[in-house]
Amino acid sequence: MAIDPPLAGLTVVDAVVGPLAAITRIFAELGATVLRIVPDDGDAIATLAANRGKQPATDAVLADADIIVENTGLDLAPLRAGRPGLVTMTVSDFGAGNSLSGWQATGPVLHALSGELSRSGIRGRPPLLPPGDLAYQCAGVQAAYALLASHFHVLRTGQGDHIDFAALDGAIQALDPGFGIHGSATLGRPMHLLSRDRPPVGFQYPILPCADGHVRLCVLAPRQWQGMFRWMGSPAQFSDPAFNTTTVRHKSPDLMPAIAAFLATRTRATLEAEGEQHGVPIAGLSTLAEVLQTSQFVARESFATAVLPDGRTVPLPAGPVRVSPDAPTAALPDATPIAAPQAFTGLKVLDLGIIVVGAEASRLFADQGADVVKIESRSFPDGVRQSHLPYGLSVSFAAGHRNKRSLGLDLREPQGRELFQRLVADTDVVLSNFKPGTLEALGLGPDVLAAANPRIVMVESSAFGATGPWRGRMGYGPLVRAATGLTDRWRYPDDADAYSDSVTVYPDHVAGRMSAIAALALLVRRQRRGGGGHASIAQAEVMLSHFAAEIAGAVLGAERTTDAPWGVYPAAGDDDWCVVTVRDDADWQRLAATIGGDLADAALQARTARIAARERIDAAVTAWLASRSADAAMRTLQAAGVPAARMLRIADLRDFDYHRERGLFRDEVHPHLEEGVVGEAWHARTGRLAPPDARPAPLPGEHSAEVLHQWLGLDAATIAALIADGIVQPTDPAVYDAIAATLAARPAAAQIAAARAGAGM
């Protein structure tokens, strides 16, 4: 069967210059006609990577557009006046109508003001700028999601939208949000309560030398430790069952040296193969150049050849979304416009997702009105329920699973699978991010679900994709970063072993958004042409798409070189830092006029001269900052038009003037948490869509009876029998006991409970 590109028939006009031109490349990869009406600018490799698949055009095409994206001052008002179903987006670094709207940004500036920089590096050393152009790349994915959500809303309601998109908002949301759902690195504790310093050299995701390089381990669950223990030959000194807990393993002075000695004589390939056999999550560290020859990416044809303007050819990532061949088209949907305040009002979503990727993909649907039901199991609890609290709830989980319901269901049992298929028959979307083959092994593969509901949209996400020799590998973000060359790049230039990506949660959040985009694209196709569809996401290929320019440059021997200065510099204060960057000669002239001194040297007017004198320039910037606070330096430089920013920590974000004015964050209350929850107030500043509701994240199985009654019409007696048989798993009464005991033990608990009761919460 042929593949019907899900966005075929969608016309997008792109009038964006700079790194955010990558927003609409995502639509081109999914089959949309993307017409570019502005000239290419900047580095040829980066321009090709951002604009692959687009077509050059003139302003004449604006009249036919479904979506218009611009950052060049295009007047959108007359276009919108005659097109009630048009979706438009104005892109900028800091959005419109706030006191920072006129500021200048670069990737490092966005890292500093998003809180990402404060978590990058190693304790006791300076903060380390993340590699590549991650802030803009992740922001671009957030923008693409926002555009497609508004367009889907148009197809259902006929009502167009305008979006005021800020790169800083998108970087905060999609790269590694300080307020949001986190991985296991924080054990459910709020990010803003962690140390002000960078993280210590990681134990949780250790990188250890082997015969031909390094490997990274992610041994988290007890069954993974048991696999490691058996692989090492079951050494008696580590046989105590207490080693099943991460805390005991972390505190052992002997365990890590023993593991290091065990790994040291084997090659990366051998360790990866043996680790897979023993159920141990492990990955060899690769360089970007090595990735091109890796068997997984060769087998999946993850790269395609592209041609530069000068005729040279380079490999570019082919895109992370794979759409399956289409089944026969089902009946077209009812095209009668509906009243829907949010993009997904009335949709039903079954969420089989786990950890961060799964949580984020389904939360985006829940926040915009879909009825999202999270399927949970007592035997295999979601890892993100790991918490310092004894009942599987945390501010992290609360932020990532708000507005959802939970159904406890044992899919290993025939009755559980039969119930799931009945649910599928009346749902719109199924999302999962299990290891490939897991659903097929349960008898719930895409073919089975499509037979139950030909209009179903199903998206599966996995670490390395559903095909290829690595399809069976367990994958966590740290392993994906290792295998795709990112970990190799995320280290201090003067220390080959100073790997510094241990606590970042990337590409989890942005990969979750790619799952939502894939599901939305299939829903758009269903709305236009009928039928359901299936797509799969490789999280590794999401990451590779963000490093397209770096990969191509590595092949050509043309590594991207930044101007000078371009870095993080110490300022007056306690571990306070300021990013200062120069993009071109104009920035340099403004910086030199502001700082003066050694920078006034006319010999530094040329970029090549500045690069050669980088150490001298860095010293002059450091000297100027020594007597200034990071905040004062930032404001002085930005007033002069120089891209600069103080390094904000997570605890600083909400008090920073931009974030107060922009209103990205909001306070939420969870009835079972003493701590307040900070969540996104919106996915983008849209003129049409209502903000998310604020329903609290569920306890495991909390809504089991409610969902089965509402979706399937089951009566109380039938549900009670299913519970008695262990097929349906409502919240364990012990969970409520643990909640009561935990909150009662806290001094503020009684006051909080009384306040909530008084407020009707």
C-alpha positions in Angstrom: 0.0 0.0 0.0 1.1 3.5 -0.7 1.7 6.1 2.0 -0.7 9.1 1.9 1.4 11.9 3.5 -0.8 13.2 6.3 -0.4 16.9 5.5 -0.7 16.6 1.8 -3.0 19.4 0.6 -2.0 21.8 3.4 -0.4 25.0 2.1 2.1 26.8 4.4 3.8 30.1 3.6 7.1 30.6 5.3 8.5 34.1 5.8 10.9 33.4 8.5 14.6 34.1 8.5 17.1 32.7 11.0 17.1 29.5 13.0 13.3 29.4 13.4 12.9 28.7 9.7 13.0 25.1 10.9 9.4 25.4 12.2 7.9 24.8 8.8 10.4 22.1 7.7 8.5 19.7 10.0 5.4 20.3 7.9 7.3 19.7 4.7 8.5 16.4 6.0 4.9 15.4 6.7 3.7 16.2 3.2 2.6 19.8 3.3 3.4 22.3 0.5 5.7 24.8 2.1 6.3 27.9 0.1 9.2 30.1 1.1 8.8 33.8 0.2 11.9 35.2 1.8 15.5 34.7 0.6 17.8 32.3 2.4 20.3 33.9 4.7 23.4 33.0 6.7 25.4 29.8 6.7 24.7 27.6 3.7 24.7 24.4 5.6 22.4 25.6 8.4 20.1 27.2 5.7 19.8 24.0 3.8 19.1 22.0 7.0 16.3 24.4 8.0 14.7 24.7 4.6 14.9 21.2 3.1 11.7 20.3 1.3 10.4 23.8 0.8 9.7 25.5 -2.5 10.7 29.1 -3.4 7.8 31.4 -4.1 6.6 35.0 -4.2 4.1 36.9 -2.2 1.4 35.9 -4.7 0.9 32.6 -2.9 -0.2 34.3 0.3 -3.8 34.3 -0.9 -3.9 30.5 -1.0 -2.2 29.7 2.4 -3.8 27.7 5.2 -0.9 28.8 7.5 1.4 31.8 7.4 4.5 32.1 9.6 6.6 35.2 9.6 9.3 37.2 11.4 10.0 39.8 8.7 7.3 42.4 9.4 4.7 40.9 7.0 1.4 42.7 7.4 -1.0 39.9 8.4 -4.1 42.0 9.2 -5.4 42.4 5.6 -4.8 38.7 5.0 -6.7 37.7 8.1 -9.5 40.1 7.4 -10.5 38.2 4.3 -9.7 34.7 5.5 -11.6 33.7 8.6 -10.1 30.2 8.6 -6.5 31.4 8.3 -3.9 30.5 11.0 -1.0 33.0 11.3 2.0 33.2 13.5 4.4 36.0 14.2 7.8 34.7 15.4 10.2 36.6 17.6 12.8 35.9 20.3 10.8 37.5 23.1 7.2 38.0 21.9 5.2 41.1 21.5 4.1 43.7 24.0 6.5 43.2 26.9 9.5 45.1 28.2 12.0 42.6 26.5 10.3 42.6 23.1 13.2 44.7 21.6 16.0 42.6 23.1 18.4 40.5 21.1 18.8 36.8 21.5 21.1 33.9 20.5 21.0 30.3 21.5 23.1 30.9 24.6 20.9 33.9 25.6 17.9 31.6 25.5 19.7 28.9 27.5 20.6 31.5 30.2 17.1 32.9 30.5 15.3 29.5 30.4 17.2 28.0 33.3 18.8 25.3 31.1 22.3 26.8 31.4 22.2 26.7 35.2 21.9 22.9 35.1 24.6 22.3 32.4 28.1 21.6 33.5 29.8 20.0 36.5 29.8 21.2 40.1 32.6 23.5 40.9 33.2 24.4 37.3 31.7 27.2 35.1 28.3 26.6 33.5 28.7 24.9 30.1 26.8 26.1 27.0 24.9 23.1 25.5 26.1 22.1 22.1 24.5 22.9 18.8 21.5 25.2 18.6 19.2 23.2 20.9 17.2 26.2 22.2 16.0 27.3 18.8 15.5 23.8 17.5 13.3 22.8 20.4 11.4 26.1 20.3 10.7 25.4 16.6 9.0 22.1 17.5 6.8 23.9 20.0 5.8 26.4 17.4 5.0 23.7 14.9 2.8 22.0 17.4 1.0 25.3 18.2 0.3 26.0 14.5 -1.0 22.5 13.8 -3.3 22.5 16.9 -4.8 25.8 15.7 -5.2 24.5 12.2 -7.0 21.4 13.4 -9.3 23.7 15.4 -10.0 25.6 12.2 -11.0 22.3 10.4 -13.5 21.6 13.2 -14.8 25.1 13.9 -14.0 27.3 10.9 -12.4 29.8 13.2 -8.9 31.0 12.4 -6.2 32.1 14.9 -3.1 34.3 15.3 -0.2 33.1 17.5 2.3 35.4 19.1 5.2 33.0 19.4 8.4 33.7 21.4 11.5 31.6 21.1 12.2 31.9 24.8 8.8 30.5 25.7 9.3 27.6 23.3 12.8 26.8 24.6 11.5 26.8 28.2 8.6 24.4 27.2 10.2 22.0 24.8 13.9 21.6 25.8 14.0 20.8 29.5 11.4 22.8 31.4 12.3 23.6 35.0 8.7 23.6 35.9 7.2 20.5 34.4 7.6 16.7 34.4 11.1 15.5 35.0 12.9 12.2 34.7 14.3 10.0 37.5 17.2 12.5 38.2 15.1 14.5 40.6 13.2 11.7 42.3 10.1 13.8 42.0 11.5 16.8 43.9 10.9 20.3 42.5 13.7 21.5 40.3 13.8 24.8 42.1 14.7 23.1 45.4 17.8 21.5 43.9 21.3 22.9 44.5 22.3 26.3 43.0 25.4 24.7 41.7 25.8 22.5 38.7 25.2 18.7 39.3 28.1 16.6 40.5 29.7 14.1 38.1 26.8 11.7 37.7 26.5 8.3 39.4 22.9 7.8 38.2 23.9 7.6 34.5 27.6 6.8 34.8 30.0 7.0 31.8 32.7 4.4 32.1 35.7 3.6 29.9 35.8 0.4 27.8 38.2 -1.2 25.4 37.4 1.2 22.5 35.9 4.2 24.1 33.2 4.8 26.7 29.7 3.5 27.5 26.9 4.8 29.6 24.7 2.8 31.9 21.1 3.6 33.0 20.5 1.0 35.7 17.4 2.2 37.5 14.7 -0.4 38.1 15.3 -3.4 40.3 15.0 -5.8 37.4 17.7 -3.9 35.6 20.0 -4.2 38.5 19.3 -7.9 38.7 20.3 -8.2 35.1 23.5 -6.3 35.8 24.2 -8.5 38.8 23.8 -11.7 36.8 25.8 -10.3 33.9 28.7 -9.6 36.3 28.6 -13.2 37.4 26.5 -12.7 40.6 29.3 -11.4 42.8 28.6 -12.3 46.5 29.5 -8.8 47.8 26.6 -7.3 45.9 24.0 -10.1 46.5 22.2 -8.3 49.4 18.6 -7.5 48.2 19.1 -4.0 49.4 21.1 -3.4 46.2 17.8 -3.4 44.4 17.4 0.2 45.5 19.2 3.0 43.8 20.0 4.7 47.1 22.0 1.7 48.4 23.8 1.3 45.0 24.7 5.0 45.0 26.2 4.8 48.5 28.3 1.7 47.9 32.0 2.6 47.7 32.8 -0.7 45.9 30.1 -1.2 43.3 31.1 1.4 40.7 34.8 0.3 40.7 33.6 -3.3 40.3 31.4 -2.4 37.3 34.1 -0.3 35.8 36.6 -3.2 36.0 34.0 -5.5 34.5 33.4 -3.2 31.5 37.0 -2.1 30.8 38.1 -5.0 28.6 35.1 -5.2 26.3 34.3 -3.1 23.3 31.3 -0.9 22.9 29.6 -3.2 20.5 30.1 -6.3 22.7 28.8 -4.5 25.8 25.7 -3.2 23.9 25.0 -6.8 22.7 25.5 -8.4 26.1 23.6 -5.7 27.9 20.6 -6.2 25.7 20.7 -10.0 26.4 20.7 -9.3 30.1 18.1 -6.5 30.1 20.7 -3.8 31.1 20.2 -0.4 29.5 23.6 0.5 28.1 24.9 2.5 25.1 28.3 3.2 23.6 29.3 6.8 23.2 29.5 7.8 19.6 30.7 10.9 17.7 28.5 12.6 15.2 30.7 11.3 12.4 30.3 7.7 13.7 26.6 8.0 13.8 26.4 8.1 10.0 27.9 4.6 9.9 26.0 3.1 12.7 24.1 0.0 11.7 20.8 1.2 13.1 20.7 4.5 11.2 22.1 2.9 8.0 19.3 0.2 8.2 16.6 2.8 8.8 18.0 5.1 6.1 18.0 7.9 8.7 20.0 10.2 6.4 19.3 11.4 2.9 21.7 13.2 0.5 21.2 16.9 0.0 23.0 19.3 -2.4 24.5 22.6 -1.3 24.3 25.7 -3.6 28.0 25.1 -4.6 27.2 21.5 -5.7 28.7 19.7 -2.7 26.6 16.9 -1.2 25.9 16.4 2.5 23.9 13.9 4.5 20.9 15.4 6.3 18.5 13.6 8.7 15.4 12.3 6.8 13.0 13.2 9.7 11.9 11.4 12.8 8.3 10.5 11.9 7.5 7.4 9.9 4.0 7.1 8.7 2.7 3.6 7.9 1.1 2.6 4.6 -2.6 3.4 4.6 -5.5 1.1 5.0 -8.6 1.6 2.9 -10.2 5.0 3.6 -13.1 5.0 6.0 -16.1 7.3 5.7 -15.5 11.0 5.7 -16.2 12.8 9.0 -19.1 15.2 9.5 -17.8 18.5 8.3 -20.4 20.6 10.1 -18.6 23.2 12.2 -18.8 22.6 15.9 -18.4 24.9 18.9 -15.1 24.0 20.6 -13.3 26.4 22.9 -10.2 24.3 22.8 -8.4 22.5 19.9 -9.3 18.9 21.0 -12.7 19.4 22.7 -14.6 16.1 22.3 -11.7 13.9 21.4 -10.9 10.7 23.3 -7.3 9.6 23.9 -6.0 6.4 25.4 -2.6 7.1 26.9 -0.3 4.1 27.2 2.7 6.4 27.6 5.3 6.3 30.3 8.0 8.5 31.7 8.4 12.0 30.2 7.9 11.3 26.5 4.5 9.6 27.1 3.4 12.1 29.7 4.1 15.1 27.5 2.5 13.8 24.3 -0.8 13.1 26.0 -0.8 16.2 28.3 -0.8 18.4 25.2 -4.1 16.7 24.2 -5.5 16.9 27.7 -4.6 20.6 28.1 -6.6 21.4 25.0 -9.8 19.6 26.0 -9.4 15.9 25.0 -10.6 13.3 27.4 -7.3 11.6 28.1 -7.3 8.3 30.0 -4.0 7.1 31.3 -3.8 3.3 31.3 -1.9 2.1 34.4 -0.8 -1.2 35.9 0.1 -2.1 39.5 2.6 -4.7 38.2 4.4 -2.2 35.9 3.9 1.3 37.3 5.0 4.3 35.3 8.6 5.1 36.3 7.7 8.8 36.7 5.6 7.9 39.7 8.8 7.3 41.5 8.8 9.9 44.3 10.2 10.9 47.6 6.6 10.5 48.8 5.3 7.0 49.5 2.3 7.2 47.3 3.6 7.7 43.8 2.8 11.4 43.4 5.0 14.4 43.1 5.0 18.0 41.7 6.7 16.6 38.6 4.0 14.0 38.0 1.3 16.6 38.9 2.6 19.0 36.2 3.0 16.3 33.6 -0.4 14.5 34.1 -2.8 17.3 34.9 -6.2 17.1 33.2 -6.0 13.3 32.7 -7.9 10.4 34.2 -6.4 7.1 35.2 -7.7 3.6 34.5 -6.0 0.6 36.1 -6.2 -2.3 33.7 -4.2 -5.5 33.5 -3.5 -5.9 29.8 -1.7 -9.2 30.3 -5.1 -10.8 31.0 -7.5 -11.7 28.1 -10.4 -9.8 29.8 -8.2 -6.7 30.2 -7.2 -6.8 26.5 -10.9 -7.3 25.5 -11.8 -4.2 27.6 -9.0 -2.2 26.0 -10.2 -3.1 22.5 -13.7 -2.0 23.4 -12.3 1.3 24.6 -10.4 1.6 21.4 -13.6 1.2 19.3 -14.8 4.4 20.8 -11.6 6.5 20.9 -9.8 8.8 18.5 -6.1 8.5 19.5 -3.9 5.9 21.1 -0.4 7.0 22.2 2.4 4.8 23.5 6.1 4.7 23.9 6.9 1.1 24.8 9.8 -0.8 23.4 8.9 -1.9 19.9 7.0 -5.1 19.8 5.5 -4.8 23.3 1.9 -4.1 22.1 2.2 -6.8 19.4 3.3 -9.3 22.1 0.1 -8.4 24.1 -2.0 -8.9 21.0 -2.7 -5.2 20.7 -0.6 -4.2 17.7 -1.7 -1.5 15.2 -3.5 -4.0 12.9 -5.6 -5.3 15.8 -6.5 -1.8 17.0 -7.3 -0.6 13.4 -9.6 -3.6 13.0 -11.4 -2.5 16.2 -11.7 1.0 14.9 -10.7 1.9 11.3 -10.7 5.6 12.2 -8.2 5.2 15.1 -5.0 7.3 15.0 -2.1 5.6 16.7 1.4 7.0 17.4 4.2 5.0 18.9 7.5 6.5 20.1 10.6 4.6 21.0 14.3 5.3 21.6 15.7 4.1 18.3 12.7 3.4 16.2 10.4 0.4 15.3 12.8 -1.1 12.8 16.5 -1.8 12.5 18.9 -3.9 14.6 18.5 -1.6 17.7 14.7 -1.8 17.8 14.7 -4.1 20.8 17.0 -1.9 22.9 15.8 -0.3 26.0 16.1 3.4 25.7 16.3 6.3 28.0 17.2 9.9 27.1 20.8 9.6 28.5 21.3 6.5 26.3 19.9 8.2 23.2 22.2 11.2 23.8 25.2 8.8 24.1 24.4 6.8 20.9 23.7 9.9 18.7 26.8 11.8 19.5 25.3 14.5 21.8 27.0 13.4 25.0 30.4 13.4 23.2 29.7 17.1 22.4 28.4 18.1 25.7 31.6 18.4 27.6 34.3 21.0 28.5 36.7 21.6 25.6 39.7 21.3 28.0 38.6 18.0 29.6 37.8 15.0 27.4 36.1 13.1 30.3 34.0 16.0 31.6 30.7 14.8 30.2 28.0 17.3 31.4 24.6 16.1 30.3 23.7 14.0 33.3 20.6 15.8 34.5 19.2 17.3 31.3 15.9 15.7 30.2 16.4 15.8 26.5 15.1 14.8 24.0 12.1 13.6 26.1 10.0 16.7 26.1 10.6 17.6 22.5 10.1 14.0 21.4 6.7 14.0 23.2 5.8 17.0 21.1 6.8 15.2 18.0 4.4 12.4 18.9 1.7 15.0 19.4 2.5 16.6 16.0 2.4 13.1 14.3 -1.0 12.4 15.9 -2.3 15.8 14.9 -1.1 15.4 11.3 -3.0 12.1 11.1 -6.0 13.7 12.7 -5.8 16.5 10.1 -5.7 13.9 7.3 -8.7 12.1 8.9 -10.6 15.4 9.1 -9.9 16.1 5.4 -10.0 12.7 3.8 -11.3 10.2 6.4 -9.6 7.1 7.8 -7.2 6.6 10.7 -3.5 6.0 10.6 -0.4 4.9 12.3 3.0 6.6 12.8 6.2 5.9 14.7 8.8 8.2 16.2 12.4 7.5 16.8 13.6 9.7 19.6 17.2 9.3 18.4 16.1 10.7 15.0 14.4 13.7 16.7 17.8 14.5 18.2 19.7 14.0 14.9 17.3 16.4 13.2 18.4 19.0 15.7 22.0 18.5 14.8 21.6 18.4 11.0 23.9 21.3 10.4 26.6 20.0 12.8 26.5 16.5 11.2 26.8 17.9 7.7 29.6 20.2 8.8 31.5 17.3 10.4 31.3 15.4 7.1 32.7 18.4 5.2 35.3 19.2 7.8 33.7 22.5 8.2 32.9 22.7 11.9 30.7 25.7 12.8 32.8 28.5 14.5 31.2 31.2 16.6 32.2 34.8 16.6 34.0 36.2 19.7 33.0 36.8 22.4 30.6 33.9 22.7 30.4 32.4 26.1 29.5 32.4 29.8 31.5 34.8 32.0 31.7 35.2 35.8 30.0 38.4 37.2 30.1 39.9 40.6 28.1 37.9 43.1 27.9 34.3 44.4 28.3 32.0 41.5 26.6 34.5 39.2 27.2 34.3 35.4 26.4 36.3 32.3 26.2 35.2 28.7 27.7 37.6 26.2 27.5 36.8 22.5 28.4 38.6 19.2 26.8 37.5 16.0 28.4 39.8 13.5 30.3 43.0 13.0 27.4 45.2 14.0 27.1 43.4 17.4 30.8 43.8 17.9 30.8 47.5 17.3 28.0 47.9 19.8 29.9 45.8 22.4 33.2 47.5 21.8 31.5 50.9 22.2 29.9 49.8 25.5 32.9 48.1 27.1 35.7 50.1 25.5 39.2 49.5 26.7 41.1 46.7 24.9 38.0 46.0 22.7 38.3 49.4 21.1 41.3 48.1 19.1 40.5 48.7 15.4 42.3 45.4 14.5 39.3 43.5 16.0 36.8 44.9 13.6 37.0 41.8 11.4 35.4 38.5 12.5 38.5 36.4 11.6 40.6 38.7 13.8 38.2 38.4 16.7 38.2 34.6 16.5 42.0 34.6 16.5 42.0 36.9 19.5 39.3 35.0 21.4 41.3 34.6 24.7 42.2 38.3 24.7 38.5 39.3 24.1 37.3 36.8 26.8 39.7 38.4 29.3 38.5 41.9 28.5 34.8 40.8 28.9 35.6 39.0 32.2 37.4 42.1 33.6 34.5 44.3 32.7 32.0 42.0 34.3 34.0 41.6 37.5 32.6 44.7 39.1 29.0 44.3 37.8 26.2 42.1 38.7 25.0 39.7 36.0 21.6 41.5 35.9 23.1 45.0 35.5 25.5 43.8 32.8 22.7 42.1 30.9 20.6 45.3 30.9 23.5 47.5 29.9 24.5 45.3 27.0 20.9 44.7 25.8 20.3 48.5 25.9 23.2 48.7 23.5 21.7 46.0 21.2 24.2 43.2 22.3 22.7 39.7 22.9 23.5 39.1 26.6 21.7 37.5 29.5 22.2 36.7 33.2 22.1 33.0 34.0 18.7 32.4 35.7 18.2 29.4 37.9 14.9 27.7 38.1 14.0 29.5 41.3 14.6 32.8 39.5 12.3 32.3 36.5 9.0 33.4 37.9 10.4 36.7 39.3 12.2 37.7 36.1 10.3 40.6 34.5 9.8 38.9 31.2 8.2 35.8 32.7 6.0 38.0 35.0 4.8 40.0 32.0 4.4 37.1 29.6 2.5 35.0 32.0 3.8 31.6 30.9 3.6 30.1 34.4 0.6 29.6 36.7 0.1 28.2 40.2 -1.9 25.0 40.6 -3.0 23.0 43.6 -3.1 19.3 44.0 -5.3 18.0 46.8 -2.7 15.3 47.8 0.4 17.5 47.7 1.6 20.0 50.3 3.8 21.7 47.8 2.3 24.0 45.1 2.5 22.9 41.5 3.8 25.3 38.8 2.4 24.6 35.4 2.3 26.1 31.9 -0.5 28.7 31.6 -0.8 28.0 27.8 1.0 26.1 25.1 1.3 29.3 23.0 -0.1 32.8 23.1 -3.0 32.3 20.8 -5.9 34.6 20.0 -8.5 31.8 19.9 -7.9 28.8 22.0 -8.9 28.7 25.7 -6.2 28.0 28.3 -5.8 24.5 29.9 -8.1 23.4 32.6 -6.6 22.8 36.0 -7.8 19.3 37.0 -5.3 17.6 39.2 -3.2 14.6 38.0 -4.8 11.3 39.0 -3.7 8.7 41.5 -3.1 5.2 40.0 -6.5 3.8 38.8 -8.4 6.7 40.4 -11.0 6.9 37.7 -11.3 3.3 36.7 -15.0 2.8 37.5 -15.9 6.2 36.2 -14.3 5.6 32.8 -15.7 2.1 32.3 -19.2 3.4 33.1 -19.0 6.5 30.9 -17.1 5.0 27.9 -18.5 1.4 27.9 -21.7 1.7 29.9 -20.6 -1.0 32.5 -22.7 -1.1 35.6 -21.4 -1.2 39.2 -21.8 -4.9 39.6 -19.9 -5.7 36.4 -17.1 -3.3 37.4 -16.9 -4.8 40.9 -16.5 -8.3 39.5 -13.7 -7.1 37.2 -12.0 -5.5 40.3 -12.4 -8.7 42.3 -10.7 -10.6 39.5 -7.8 -8.1 39.3 -8.6 -7.1 35.8 -9.6 -3.6 36.7 -7.3 -2.0 39.3 -8.7 1.0 41.1 -6.6 3.1 43.5 -5.2 0.8 46.3 -6.7 1.9 49.7 -3.2 1.8 51.0 -2.4 4.8 48.8 -5.1 6.9 50.6 -3.7 5.8 53.9 -0.2 6.8 52.9 -1.5 10.2 51.7 -3.3 10.9 55.0 -0.3 9.8 57.1 2.2 11.8 55.1 0.1 15.0 55.1 -0.8 14.7 58.8 2.8 14.4 59.7 3.6 17.8 58.3 3.2 20.9 60.4 1.5 22.9 57.7 -0.8 20.1 56.6 -3.8 21.0 58.8 -3.7 24.6 57.7 -3.4 23.7 54.1 -6.3 21.2 54.3 -8.4 23.8 56.1 -7.6 26.5 53.5 -8.4 24.1 50.6 -11.7 23.1 52.2 -12.6 26.7 52.7 -11.9 27.5 49.0 -13.9 24.5 47.9 -11.0 22.6 46.5 
